[in-house]
């Protein structure tokens, strides 16, 4: 095979995106949905694998800034729209694109690479580890009652047009981004509008997207976006509230929004999208067993520059540890790194000192945002303690105050 990798220009869009669609099942998208993706893709960061003038592989990178423990926004390359034509599997196409993409991320000065996986089994061999978990649930609102926090009655909830309220909602979202690891800054109008995209083909019998605003004395303190799927049986209405987004600045605002959602007429359940593991509704419900809680992997992360990545975040307690890191796909990361830091900052430099812990870059990616404990990875044999006591100290230092969470896919 004479395959080459090259960047893509706007003139390549139809063939390039057509390759993506074919790889993901071949069902044509609505023109508006294709136009949405075209507005988001950064053409200077797209990759095409070409064989005899035919595009047989695709990948692209988004230029993100992501919150890490301590609140810093760190540049991260977001891998997306990865596909390989079925005619060209097992020929090294994916590996070649991943090699180029990570080299470009490093050259761009982005110490982290992130992705969401359509097939999780693919990405571990390229050094990506599961860094966040998603909580999904279905609340039986016929049987579950909410006890809302003090101050909830001082918050009013009203309907708003999703598009007309977008600017106010994005301003509130931006205030929340630094408060939770894994959240991504939405720095453009295209990404803001992506949050209210509502293709008819994806509604599956539900209503158009709805939005409510939570306000206190005229100030926006929260919002929720959702749809409703009507349903009936012989006993009466059994509609479902499909929650897409809920953001709130404080407990009363969150309580007011959840109370509103639980009380929508002709519905008997709330189905949540991906929520953080410590989402507060879990502590408001009368019966958590009737909330059908489920976990799913969310964001996958790998350090591209180990030293810069570990120095970019803070640590829950003082830490001074030497990590022996292996990285078969990006060997420039392989070696011993001394990490010294606390709640105010950190430094991470190469060292010749004896190692305290040994792990691969994949495990480092899983632990990086504070959601996957190093001691749990060690219990699975993925991290080795080389100095007694080092594991307990490092695991405690890597934890985050709030559960890391990716609020939307990409």
Secondary structure, 3 states (H helix, E strand, C coil): CCEEEEECCHHHHHHHHHHHHHHCCCCCCCHHHHHHHHHHCCHHHEEEEEECCEEEEEEEEEEEEEECCCCCEEEEEEEEEEEECHHHCCCCHHHHHHHHHHHHHHHCCCCEEEEECCCHHHHHHHCCEECCEEEECEEECCCCCECCCCCHHHCEEEECCCCCCHHHHHHHHHHHHCCCCCCECCCCHHHHHHCCCCCHHHCCCCCCCEEEEEEECCEEEEEEEEEEECCEECCEECEEEEEEEEEECCHHHHHHHHHHHHCCCCEEEEEECCECCCCHHHHCECCHHHHCCEEEECEEEEECCHHHHHHHCCCCCCEEEEEEEECCCCHHHCEEEEEEEECCEEEEEECCCCCCEEEEHHHHHHHHCCCCCHHHHHHCCCEEECCCCHHHHHHHHHCCCCCCCCCCCC
